Amino acid sequence: MSEITPEIVAAHSITPDEYERIVSILGREPNLTELGIFSVMWSEHCSYKSSRVHLKKLPTRGRHVVQGPGENAGIVSLGRDAEGQEWCIAFKIESHNHPSFIEPFQGAATGVGGILRDIFTMGARPIAVMDALRFGPLDDEATGARNRRILDGVVHGIAHYGNCFGVPTVGGETVFEPSYSGNPLVNVFALGIAHRDKIFYGRACGVGNPVIYVGARTGRDGIHGATMASGEFTEESKQKRPNVQVGDPFMEKLLLEACLEAMETGAVAGIQDMGAAGLTCSTCEMGSRAGTGIEIDLMHVPQREEGMTPYEIMLSESQERMLLVAHQGREQEVLEVFRKWGLDARIIGHVTGDGMMRVKNHGVVVAEIPSRQLADEAPVYHRPYTKPLREVPLEAPEFASADLTADLFTLAGSQDLCDKRWIWEQYDFMVRTNTVLGPGGDAAVLRIKETGTMIAMSLDGNGRYCYLDPREGTKLIVAECARNLACVGAEPVGATNNLNFGNPERPEIMAQIVEAIEGMAEACEFFETPITGGNVSLYNETLGEAIFPTPVIGLVGTMPLMEPPGTGFRAPGRAIYLIGGTGEADEIRMGGTQYAKQVLNRLWGLPPQLDMQLEKRVQAAVREMVREGAVESAHDISDGGLAWCLAECTFPRETGARVELDADLRPELLLFHEGPSRVVVSTAQPALVEQIAARHGAPAVRIGETGGSELVICNRGAELIRARVRDLKRRWCTALEEWLHAGQEIHA
Amino acid sequence: MKFGVVVFPGSNCDHDAWHAAGRVAGHEAEFLWHNDATVRGVDCVILPGGFSYGDYLRCGAIAKFSPVMEAVKRHAREGGLVLGICNGFQILTECGLLPGALIRNRGLNFICKPVRLRVETSNSPFTCAYEKGQEAVIPIAHGEGCYVADERTLDELEAEDRIAFRYLENPNGSLRDIAGILNRERNVLGMMPHPERAVEPLLGSSDGLGVFHSLARCFAERAR
């Protein structure tokens, strides 16, 4: 065995202190394979070493929570069906940011594949996916062409994987910002349904039980980047492959069906997917969770190419693989199921009682590490933090609109607010026939056949708000996510988060992380949305420029079987109410709005002010209005403010509106400020709406009436906006494709 | 009446078809495994949507060699009913039960959306519950749904009243706006739109229920 030099240690991104710790855990120097194993398990991605101390601040318990963080996915109970069977949902969000930059199509595709495996490894059949995407501006002179290529590749990758696998992509969000040019974000939120009694965990229970490898063969793809830097390694390795994994959705579909069928037999004791850090992560985590050990022999691992070293096999991130522990004596039942689905399944080892992860190659021990220390006792860093990075002024610039209607058209055609149909029509959003409300609305709504009830999902992030104030910005995101659920009538039951930030070793970035997590903790506590799991993605930086701090929240809610209102006005002659009132704003709090971004091209000040008590009352009122059938449409005010919200309400049926406001705010603020806790509803039962609002102590202001072919907005008699709905809608509908094709004409 | 939904390893609309035929339309419905060379005496075989064997080669190109397709062909020859939806339609053209082929959408992208169709004939077991000329909103979800065939075949399809559905706004470049066709004996229908996704008003449309009602009516008449 070759000697480990400080250079090799450094090439594995292991600090001298961490190396000392490894030596003390092992009681000896590690060999290269063991070093590689430690390096992936103690990487930021697997160990959360920079964020762990802060993640503990998040609320994780709730009435409905069955399984919180620490497993492959969180689990929340949906209650019992008519026959008394209890059903649960398993959900989690995960990022695949870096791979999507290197190779957008495969990066995004394998991102979808990875999170789907996390769901079905719990015994849950995936029934929905949503994506939060962030790209650089499509029209940027220097990076636009690349940004367009990345967007195109990511969308095709998601479509390719999700459509073939057979899971509907029911919504998401796509936002553009220069800070994502070198660091696009691809966060995938997946959800599945499981029987409470048939939830499976990643635990290697039962000493002597066989350990079975299932799925795709192991190749050299995705091997830890650090290995490329190891000179030692070059001589052993015949060939270098880029660190890109390739996805095979058909293989994943086979794995899904076979795993669920194998679980049905009762012969499965535990199961975990091989995602990041592949075989290494699954063997040590399964042992660690069960307080056992796992011994495997690599000669039994199905391999795609010859001459792979133990190091390579243990660190490979080949996709579509699972590790499964069967009950001793019943392994044939499991193998039989996999044979039926045409999959490779091999017994590669067994569960031991000594707590060691022992890896042999042709009978010779090549790695021997205590599972628990490897999996759970990774170093934890209390990284120093100062004040969150922000390099923009607090004071607002002078601004005055020359033409408010023109400003509204600018918003309609902007990359952030324009219609994203070109993206989501490429996703099968209906397969499995549960999609009641698909992409394009405030929240997606799915019927659950098993329980005869429905769930709603929403996904939100806002890098600008969080850049201006990570704590308040994150609270606003949680509030908006919950408000989206209220608009379709759902009650939040659980949440998952994806924390996307720059380099945590910079104190001003670490401060963003800490403040965002604390803000999230406060809001999730308040809105009773426990975090049941999630993902942290750090080091999203290029040439020292970090992304805007981008925590993303995925929220799940439940509701009875009903037809939820959409966001759009349904008929003329209906009263329009602004639940929550016109809100408060000043120039400083305009700085993070879409108006500031799209119309003024500026960023300054602070995010909108959130009053959580008011927010909760508004949400409760709107939820009840929706459930009582008191409103025909409900749409929350967020990006773009009141005027943009009203515009979106007019689009689906091209039903115009005349709105008369009575407010002190100057027009730019009144129309475009993004103060939260506000929802626009239309109703044929105004008395009922007022009554419900009053009962919850939520302001309800009647602001106008639907009808006509124009959107007209006045304040105290002065006309501020007059736009033909059809023209505004056309701008909104055609903008994305124009942005995408803008570059091609230049090159043609 | 009994439906059999074929399960290829990559089928992903099999449960949806089973749900529509069984739970919603209220018929008996069971699954048929791709490796079994039998349709187990069902009255109507549904070849569901999905990616039968991954479809990395060409949609349906491998499925036509599967054991169950031998049985499906026999079933069709004997006058049994076969409904191919989306990938099922692709398989039916690959194995020669229906003429023509389905190629990449003209716009090159996968498209998922509800589309407006016109029912072109009510003279078939699959469409007899519709009025000829009736409009129906049924979703599509495919990347390779552009129907092509030579001119003679297209003329023949028209002359023999074998075009079951046409798109009102052609989404994929299909020749003559064809969305679904019948075989000469009229007991095999292939269509790209998904009628099983349009059987419940809660999900946006129940216009696809007519296909299942038609089959039930025709079956009842045959039995009489």
HADDOCK unambig.tbl for C-alpha pairs under 7 A between the chains (distance, minus, plus):
assign (segid A and resid 164 and name CA) (segid B and resid 50 and name CA) 6.68 0.50 0.50
assign (segid A and resid 164 and name CA) (segid B and resid 51 and name CA) 6.06 0.50 0.50
assign (segid A and resid 166 and name CA) (segid B and resid 12 and name CA) 5.10 0.50 0.50
assign (segid A and resid 250 and name CA) (segid B and resid 10 and name CA) 6.27 0.50 0.50
assign (segid A and resid 250 and name CA) (segid B and resid 54 and name CA) 4.91 0.50 0.50
assign (segid A and resid 253 and name CA) (segid B and resid 10 and name CA) 6.55 0.50 0.50
assign (segid A and resid 254 and name CA) (segid B and resid 9 and name CA) 6.40 0.50 0.50
assign (segid A and resid 425 and name CA) (segid B and resid 111 and name CA) 5.35 0.50 0.50
assign (segid A and resid 425 and name CA) (segid B and resid 112 and name CA) 4.98 0.50 0.50
assign (segid A and resid 425 and name CA) (segid B and resid 113 and name CA) 6.50 0.50 0.50
assign (segid A and resid 426 and name CA) (segid B and resid 109 and name CA) 6.42 0.50 0.50
assign (segid A and resid 426 and name CA) (segid B and resid 110 and name CA) 4.82 0.50 0.50
assign (segid A and resid 426 and name CA) (segid B and resid 111 and name CA) 4.95 0.50 0.50
assign (segid A and resid 426 and name CA) (segid B and resid 112 and name CA) 6.08 0.50 0.50
assign (segid A and resid 427 and name CA) (segid B and resid 112 and name CA) 6.36 0.50 0.50
assign (segid A and resid 428 and name CA) (segid B and resid 112 and name CA) 5.38 0.50 0.50
assign (segid A and resid 428 and name CA) (segid B and resid 141 and name CA) 5.97 0.50 0.50
assign (segid A and resid 431 and name CA) (segid B and resid 13 and name CA) 6.58 0.50 0.50
assign (segid A and resid 432 and name CA) (segid B and resid 13 and name CA) 6.57 0.50 0.50
assign (segid A and resid 432 and name CA) (segid B and resid 15 and name CA) 6.99 0.50 0.50
assign (segid A and resid 432 and name CA) (segid B and resid 16 and name CA) 5.61 0.50 0.50
assign (segid A and resid 433 and name CA) (segid B and resid 16 and name CA) 6.13 0.50 0.50
assign (segid A and resid 433 and name CA) (segid B and resid 197 and name CA) 5.85 0.50 0.50
assign (segid A and resid 435 and name CA) (segid B and resid 203 and name CA) 6.25 0.50 0.50
assign (segid A and resid 436 and name CA) (segid B and resid 202 and name CA) 6.29 0.50 0.50
assign (segid A and resid 436 and name CA) (segid B and resid 203 and name CA) 4.83 0.50 0.50
assign (segid A and resid 563 and name CA) (segid B and resid 202 and name CA) 6.34 0.50 0.50
